[in-house]
């Protein structure tokens, strides 16, 4: 490995980095992708739990972006779900618990009133215009078959191009000098003319750029999540359950938002009486019986779950997720310090990233035309 120098080494295997690496490989660029995970996909990778395969680990809705949607639907041939499809607000007012759609009149009003930049004077002056204005909650979209279909398409392209990927390789050191970049992992060392990083990049303990030790304050975002398996008594119980893709809760709730994720798996793999929901929780909650009871009671309160007597079994899968990210300012700092040795890709929102980078992916798009 010491004698082999790559043109580009990508650190991380999220969709944008992988597609860019494939495009570079098609151009003849000598590329390598490193990822500490055992599977590709970054934040979009799936999980196998409760006897289901390839369930969404998290649902990252694609924010409204015409070109980003077009790339997914027309170039990658991925069908996206309807805008505003089965999305709800869960709100309590004066002791009354209400569940209402985000795209009806009341839902649009709540969206405006709870906006961080809400201006009451401006709102009433432009009441109708503001009320019916598009917003990211109702107009965000998502692959109908979930993130698996995106990763399957990318895997297909990887196999066609024989892109070099080394998984389960955690980067523990990066040293950059005028001649090359040296990357140290727990399994060995690699050399490149340039490294490519994104928002998911975790600064290693050793990060030296032109003999200068670079210190970045890693931002940690605690994001506990709880997957819940609901096994209903019979088909009659199933008929009465609320069908939703997303429920957004108010700040006083222990739940931030909720997704029903068995909607994304193949119908033949799904038992009609079983379904799985995933709840993104407040950062201070811990994995214990008290928290799980609190979450179930919250779901019962809004009748998101049927009555307990109609449920045969409830099971839980808890994840203490800590999202390490570096912000745009730190990425800019690294790019500048690297003096051409570091390429930065903005990947914080996928649809926008597709829109921005697909303009440079002509080789990739040519391959997609004959593949998909």
Protein Blocks (a to p, Z undefined) as FASTA:
>chain_A
ZZpccfbdcedjdfklmmmmmmmmmnopacddddfbfbehijmbccdeehiahiafbdcd
ddddfklmmmmmmmnopacddehiaiacdddeehiacdddfkbmklmmmmmmmpmklcfk
lmmmmmmmmmmpccfklmgccdfkljmlmmmmmmmmmmmnopacdehiacfbdcddfkbc
cdddfkbccddfbdcddfklccdfbdceehiacddddddddddddddddddfblmlmmmp
ccdfbdcddfkbmbfbdcdfklmpcfklpcfkbccddddddfkbccdfklmmmmmmmmmm
nomaccfklpmbdcddddddddddddfklmmmmmmmnnopaccddfkbmklmmmmmmmmm
mmmmmmmmmmZZ
